[in-house]
Amino acid sequence: MKKEGDRDSGLGIRENKDNPSPESRTPNPEPRTPNPEPRTPMLEPNRQGEVWVFAEQEDGALHDVALELCGKARELADRLGVSTGAVLPGAGVGEMAKKLFAYGIDNVYLVDHPRLSHYQTLPYARALETLIGKHRPQIVIVGATAIGRDLAPRVASTLRAGLTADCTALDISDVTDPKTSVEHKNLLLQIRPAFGGNIIATIVNFDQWPQMATVREGVMPLKSPTNNRTGKVVEEKVEIDDTAMALKLIQRHVEKRKVNLKGARVIVAGGGGIGSRDNFKLIYDLAGAIGGAVGASRAAIDGGLIDKDHQVGQTGTTVRPALYIAVGISGAIQHRAGMEESAKIIAINTDRDAPIFSVAHYGIVGDYKQIIPMMIKAIKEKK
Amino acid sequence: MAYDSIVCVKQVPDTANVTTEAMREDGTVNRGSLPTVFNPEDLHALESALAVRDEYGGTVTVISMGPPKAADVLRDSLFRGADRAILLTDRRAAASDTLATSYILSQAIKTIDRYDFIFCGRQAIDGDTAQVGPQCAEKLGIPQITYLHEMVSIQDHVARVRRSIGHGWEIVEAKLPVLITVIESANRSRPPSARRVMRMKWARVHAEVAMEVKAEMPEGAEEQLAAETERRVQELREKGLLIEQWDLDHIQADLSRCGLAGSPTKVHRIQAIVLTKEGYTEVQPSETGIKELIHELVVDRTWG
């Protein structure tokens, strides 16, 4: 390792004497830009276009968020009077179409290709871009998973379309452009918290369509499937040449989710107010007594009090348990966005003005270290 | 074998500590009143680039798009070891969404021309979109590797990295050049070096010098101010303390793809978060109060 400071000779690298001479530097790799300009030209708004979902699948199963989005797509499509579509890229995934029909999809665009066996940015982007260019949906919704957040921006960039990340609500409305006074009919309202959750922004896309948005898992409720519902499978051929195979997958390691927050009937969640990892034991104790899972706010994760798997909120898991007990959580909008649909919410906080109380059904102002033992005692007496 | 890196960094409002004074009555945010910070994940992107340079040789160039004040994060990058810093500042770039921003950044990167790696933080804390990295890669026509957790090896222009995929990880290989977005777990970012701070604390971009001159000579005539600015800029340049400042013309940007005009997403409405104190049932923090609460939960079948 070179010592830091060895290179202190100026700001511009050109004056930097310690830099290797231009001759000894790595040659400029060629070709750098196989195709820098978008392959697909900008698309005109297509008002009869379908409402599409990216049907994310991995290891033989559709991702929950894809099914959640099918329900939302159905609702939006019904309001617009158009059909729903799902893009299903993969290898040997044709069987999954039935499930997509059951959750509200009319047309499944199946791209079955051996090069799509595992998710990779470029081949998947190629599939999605090609089909969007061909069928011109008016709306494309993608789950804001590790995969969706890698894929959607790449596709939107190629299409030069707008993309709004992590929407917490999607709606349809007429919107007048204040600049041109033109009224645009039936636009997709893309609603999301912004600015660290201090504001809620509604984003629209007047004319550079499709209107694209990502949505976190759990934000849209999973509708119950209609198992005998049918639709059409449209088999699509997409060319995935070597240029799309720029990355080589060497090894892949998938862990089972250790914490099942989404399936829990009761969640006891701790926040920054818990103070230390040791104190978090009380949260576990209460969860154990009441038979619930342990959740946490971002402040608790950032403070190193508990692992990220437990995070509830806009950037973690969105949950809707029968009972949510928030302990020492101030209740930033990102956290509230991830739990406010819970059937019953109990908030415990020393600060009477903490925003968490605004979504609570029951509030206890006081020190959790005294309150939790009392709760455990009361629970044990009821059992 | 040496490798050249470009790091995209952003100065962001410290959204973790937004006070009520920062909110205007109409619900919009008064960015000027907020303290600013180096976007946290961008520090890890910078560290990734510095680590590559330290091990293999090469250079680290840092670019930031923003107002003149964003030169703060460039100075900070220089203090931490960057070789070169460039501020992209232009009023015509204001109100750019992620698509327009990535177009502008990609034009700047094309202007820098020489690179093996581009490192970006995964996302910025003021928007949390994580879109600009992948969109830059697309505009440059190069592959992207998101969520860098560990740089495994670099050999003969092939990088092998471990990336986080949320519920696990994968190791992938890419031929350079490649754009990599970096998450916090990738490394521990080095602090500014005292020696470099001493030497470069007066480094400025042109626009900052102009503002300083205007503040010192409020009564000065236009020509006088311009002349004094030029004199100081020349002095900084001779000392190697002038941070490069580029505008949209310098990077040959198509103006129809920049700023509001180049942004397909438009903000239709902004609402401040108004907390409605809807009535919740206050439970007394006493044995009796809590017993009643648990009883109620059982009665309404929430629990038990």
Contacts between the chains, C-beta under 8 A, distances in Angstrom:
chain1	res1	chain2	res2	distance
A	1	B	54	5.1
A	1	B	55	6.7
A	2	B	54	5.4
A	4	B	81	5.9
A	4	B	190	7.4
A	4	B	193	5.5
A	5	B	193	6.1
A	5	B	195	5.3
A	5	B	196	6.9
A	7	B	81	7.4
A	7	B	83	6.4
A	8	B	195	6.8
A	8	B	196	6.3
A	8	B	199	6.2
A	9	B	240	7.4
A	10	B	240	3.4
A	11	B	78	6.4
A	11	B	83	7.9
A	11	B	84	6.3
A	11	B	85	6.4
A	11	B	200	7.1
A	11	B	203	6.1
A	11	B	240	5.5
A	11	B	241	6.5
A	11	B	242	7.1
A	11	B	243	6.2
A	11	B	244	8.0
A	12	B	84	5.8
A	12	B	240	6.9
A	12	B	244	7.2
A	13	B	59	4.9
A	13	B	61	6.9
A	13	B	83	4.6
A	13	B	84	4.5
A	15	B	240	5.8
A	16	B	59	7.8
A	16	B	83	5.8
A	19	B	59	6.1
A	19	B	83	7.1
A	20	B	2	5.4
A	20	B	57	5.8
A	20	B	58	7.6
A	24	B	2	7.1
A	25	B	2	5.6
A	25	B	4	7.1
A	25	B	58	7.3
A	25	B	114	7.7
A	26	B	1	6.0
A	26	B	2	5.6
A	26	B	3	6.2
A	26	B	4	7.0
A	26	B	58	7.2
A	26	B	116	6.3
A	26	B	157	7.3
A	28	B	113	7.5
A	28	B	114	6.0
A	29	B	116	7.0
A	29	B	157	6.4
A	29	B	175	7.9
A	29	B	176	5.9
A	29	B	177	5.8
A	32	B	140	7.5
A	32	B	141	7.3
A	32	B	142	6.8
A	32	B	177	6.0
A	33	B	140	6.1
A	33	B	141	3.7
A	33	B	142	7.1
A	34	B	141	5.3
A	35	B	141	5.3
A	36	B	139	6.7
A	36	B	140	6.5
A	36	B	141	4.2
A	121	B	134	7.5
A	121	B	143	6.9
A	121	B	144	5.9
A	121	B	146	7.8
A	122	B	143	6.3
A	125	B	138	7.9
A	145	B	166	6.7
A	146	B	146	7.7
A	146	B	147	6.6
A	146	B	164	7.4
A	146	B	165	4.8
A	146	B	166	4.1
A	147	B	165	7.7
A	149	B	130	5.2
A	149	B	131	8.0
A	149	B	146	7.4
A	150	B	134	6.3
A	150	B	144	7.3
A	150	B	146	4.7
A	150	B	147	7.9
A	152	B	131	7.8
A	153	B	98	7.0
A	153	B	129	7.8
A	153	B	130	7.3
A	153	B	131	3.9
A	153	B	132	7.8
A	153	B	133	7.7
A	153	B	134	4.1
A	153	B	135	4.9
A	153	B	138	7.7
A	154	B	134	4.7
A	154	B	135	7.1
A	154	B	137	7.1
A	154	B	138	5.0
A	154	B	144	6.9
A	156	B	99	6.8
A	156	B	131	7.5
A	156	B	135	7.1
A	157	B	99	6.4
A	157	B	102	6.4
A	157	B	134	7.1
A	157	B	135	4.0
A	157	B	138	3.9
A	157	B	139	6.2
A	158	B	138	5.7
A	160	B	99	6.6
A	160	B	264	7.0
A	161	B	99	7.9
A	161	B	264	6.0
A	162	B	97	6.9
A	162	B	99	6.8
A	162	B	263	7.5
A	162	B	264	3.3
A	162	B	265	3.8
A	163	B	98	7.0
A	163	B	99	7.4
A	163	B	131	6.2
A	163	B	265	7.2
A	164	B	265	5.9
A	165	B	127	7.6
A	165	B	128	6.9
A	165	B	129	3.9
A	165	B	130	6.7
A	165	B	131	6.1
A	166	B	128	6.6
A	166	B	129	7.5
A	175	B	268	5.7
A	177	B	266	7.6
A	189	B	268	7.0
A	190	B	265	7.6
A	193	B	273	7.9
A	194	B	126	7.6
A	194	B	127	6.3
A	194	B	128	8.0
A	195	B	13	7.4
A	195	B	15	5.7
A	195	B	18	7.1
A	195	B	29	5.6
A	195	B	126	5.9
A	195	B	127	7.8
A	196	B	13	7.9
A	196	B	15	2.5
A	196	B	16	6.2
A	196	B	18	5.9
A	196	B	125	6.4
A	196	B	126	6.9
A	197	B	15	7.6
A	197	B	273	7.2
A	198	B	15	6.9
A	198	B	18	4.6
A	198	B	22	7.6
A	198	B	23	6.9
A	198	B	29	6.8
A	198	B	272	7.3
A	198	B	273	6.2
A	199	B	23	7.9
A	199	B	27	6.6
A	199	B	28	7.7
A	199	B	29	6.2
A	199	B	270	5.4
A	199	B	271	6.5
A	199	B	272	5.8
A	199	B	273	6.6
A	200	B	270	7.4
A	200	B	271	4.6
A	200	B	273	6.5
A	201	B	267	5.7
A	201	B	269	7.3
A	201	B	270	5.5
A	201	B	271	7.9
A	202	B	267	7.4
A	202	B	268	4.6
A	202	B	269	4.1
A	202	B	270	7.7
A	202	B	271	7.8
A	203	B	265	5.0
A	203	B	266	6.9
A	203	B	267	6.1
A	203	B	268	6.5
A	204	B	265	7.5
A	204	B	266	5.6
A	204	B	268	4.5
A	205	B	264	5.1
A	205	B	265	5.5
A	205	B	266	7.0
A	206	B	264	7.9
A	206	B	266	6.4
A	207	B	264	7.7
A	208	B	264	3.4
A	246	B	142	8.0
A	246	B	143	4.0
A	246	B	174	6.1
A	246	B	175	6.8
A	247	B	143	5.7
A	247	B	145	7.0
A	247	B	172	4.9
A	247	B	173	6.9
A	247	B	174	5.1
A	248	B	172	6.4
A	248	B	173	4.3
A	248	B	174	7.5
A	249	B	170	6.2
A	249	B	171	7.8
A	249	B	172	5.6
A	250	B	160	6.7
A	250	B	170	7.7
A	250	B	171	4.3
A	250	B	172	6.3
A	250	B	173	5.8
A	251	B	170	6.5
A	251	B	171	4.4
A	252	B	168	7.2
A	252	B	169	7.8
A	252	B	170	4.3
A	252	B	171	7.7
A	253	B	168	4.8
A	253	B	169	5.4
A	253	B	170	7.0
A	254	B	165	7.6
A	254	B	167	6.0
A	254	B	168	4.0
A	255	B	167	5.4
A	255	B	168	4.8
A	256	B	167	7.7
A	257	B	167	6.0
A	266	B	303	6.5
A	290	B	303	6.5
A	315	B	128	6.9
A	322	B	302	5.4
A	322	B	303	7.3
A	323	B	297	6.8
A	323	B	302	5.0
A	323	B	303	5.7
A	333	B	273	5.3
A	343	B	302	6.6
A	344	B	297	7.1
A	344	B	300	7.8
A	344	B	302	4.8
A	346	B	283	7.9
A	346	B	293	7.3
A	347	B	280	7.5
A	355	B	275	5.2
A	357	B	277	7.3
A	357	B	280	6.0
A	358	B	275	4.3
A	358	B	276	6.1
A	358	B	277	6.0
A	358	B	278	6.6
A	360	B	280	4.5
A	361	B	280	5.7
A	361	B	281	6.6
A	362	B	280	6.2
A	362	B	281	5.1
A	362	B	282	7.9
A	362	B	283	5.3
A	362	B	293	6.0
A	363	B	280	4.7
A	363	B	281	7.2
A	363	B	282	5.3
A	363	B	283	6.7
A	364	B	282	7.6
A	364	B	283	4.7
A	364	B	284	7.7
A	364	B	285	5.4
A	364	B	289	7.5
A	364	B	290	7.5
A	364	B	293	7.9
A	365	B	282	7.1
A	365	B	285	6.9
A	366	B	285	3.3
A	367	B	285	7.5
A	370	B	285	6.7
A	371	B	285	5.3
A	371	B	290	6.8
A	374	B	285	7.7
A	374	B	286	7.6
A	374	B	287	5.6
A	374	B	290	4.6
A	375	B	290	5.5
A	375	B	293	8.0
A	375	B	294	6.9
A	377	B	287	7.6
A	378	B	287	7.7
A	378	B	290	5.2
A	378	B	291	4.7
A	378	B	293	7.6
A	378	B	294	4.3
A	379	B	294	5.9
A	381	B	291	7.5
A	382	B	294	5.8
A	382	B	295	7.3
A	382	B	298	5.9
A	382	B	304	6.5
